[in-house]
């Protein structure tokens, strides 16, 4: 439960542990904005080291906020004797992976994993704001993943082209080179591609304003590659018979399954000759743009 926020200067030191009776308020600093987060217990902490082990007593709920620019490993306490749940959140606004590791021979049961067997030794948080609750099994050495807040909005992006591409040959990648929204840094303005940080189903939308130099068919294609740069899916998203000197907008929408490291780009293709792809300011009508949304995670 989030309570009203306070605003303090970003350089003010904030305590990660405040002791009180019954309910503990953790003060969390996020770029100058401090939020009071109610924790149903009396132990909480911010972890910014490369690896850390959670320690807790039997009668408290523990909250851990992983906050680091690079990958982290957070080890759970031994299952034996634990009675209360643990809350873990990836609070750092970056793509660093948080690996939650079992202790000893304990087991993590994650029913949100899409594999045939959800039982394992680790699972990961990959998105800023993503969090989970783990609860100890009363009879066996299992930690059960009770709930995952996936923060899917962080994976979306909105990009556009701010400059016109002229004399574009068939197969050229559309240069979506300006980002309006990209919290997860999944879009690359230099290679004009979206790379998946998680496994899931993603929706890709594009509107590309083009003009051919001769009467020819022009299409925009959505292409999915794996991390080894091998094309997995190529879809002719939209097409039109263009008449020379007339600009048209080609629109496409596709939903594609992706795993971590897969990427998607958009290419312009013509039957003959070259085309022009119009770019402009985002405030202009008819600008060339694309958006991506994660419809759901599968792992």
C-alpha positions, 0 to 999 in steps of 0.5 A, a space after each residue: 500500500 502506497 502512502 502520500 509521498 514526500 519530496 526531498 533533495 536527491 542527495 539527502 541520505 535516507 535510512 533503509 531501515 526504520 524500526 517501529 512497533 507493529 508496522 514498519 515504514 520503509 523510506 525509499 529514495 527514487 531520484 529525489 522522490 521519497 515514498 513511504 512503503 508500508 511493510 507488514 512486518 519490521 524488517 526491510 532493506 535496500 540491496 545495492 551489492 552484486 550479491 546478498 543473502 536475505 536474513 530474517 527471523 521467523 516472525 516477520 515479513 521481509 522486504 528487499 529492494 534490489 537497486 544496482 546498475 549491474 546484475 545482482 544475485 539475491 539468495 533466499 534464507 534457508 526454508 527451515 523454520 521460516 513462517 512469513 513471506 518475503 517481498 522482493 522488488 527490482 527498484 533500479 530503473 535499468 535492464 540489470 537482471 536480478 537473480 533470486 537464488 535458493 539456499 542449499 538444497 531448497 527448491 523454488 516453485 514458480 507457477 508463473 514459469 511457462 516451462 513444463 516444470 515450474 520447480 527450479 533453483 532460481 528465477 529472475 526479475 528483469 523489469 524496473 518495478 517488477 516484484 514478487 512475493 515468496 512464501 515458505 511451504 509449511 511442510 517441505 523445503 519449498 519457497 513458493 512464488 505466490 505473486 508476481 507484479 510484472 510491470 509490463 508497461 515498462 517494456 513498451 516504447 514509442 518511436 518515430 523517424 525525425 528525418 526523411 530517408 531518400 533513395 531507399 532501396 528495397 530491404 532497407 530498415 526503417 530508421 525509427 531514430 527518436 524515442 518518446 517513451 522507452 523506460 526499459 531501453 529496449 529500443 536502439 536508435 542506431 540499429 532501429 530495433 526492439 530487443 526483448 528483455 523477457 519472454 512473452 508476446 509482444 505487439 508491434 505497430 507501425 505507420 510509415 509514410 512513403 513515396 515511390 519513384 515509379 508505379 510500384 508495389 511498396 510493403 513494410 515488413 515486420 521481421 523477427 530475429 533471434 540473438 544469433 541474427 537468424 531471421 525467425 519470422 518475416 511478415 508482410 505487414 502492409 502494402 500498397 500499389 504506389 503511384 509516382 508523386 503520391 505519398 501514402 501511409 502504410 500501417 501494420 500491426 503484428 503480435 509476435 512471440 519473443 524470448 530474451 535476446 530476440 529483436 524486431 525491426 521494420 523494412 521497406 520493400 519495393 517491387 522495383 526501384 527506390 522509395 522515399 520514407 518521410 520523417 518529421 517532428 512528432 507534432 506533425 501530421 503523418 509522421 513515420 512512427 512505431 510502437 511496441 507493447 508487451 501483452 504478457 510474459 510467458 517466463 
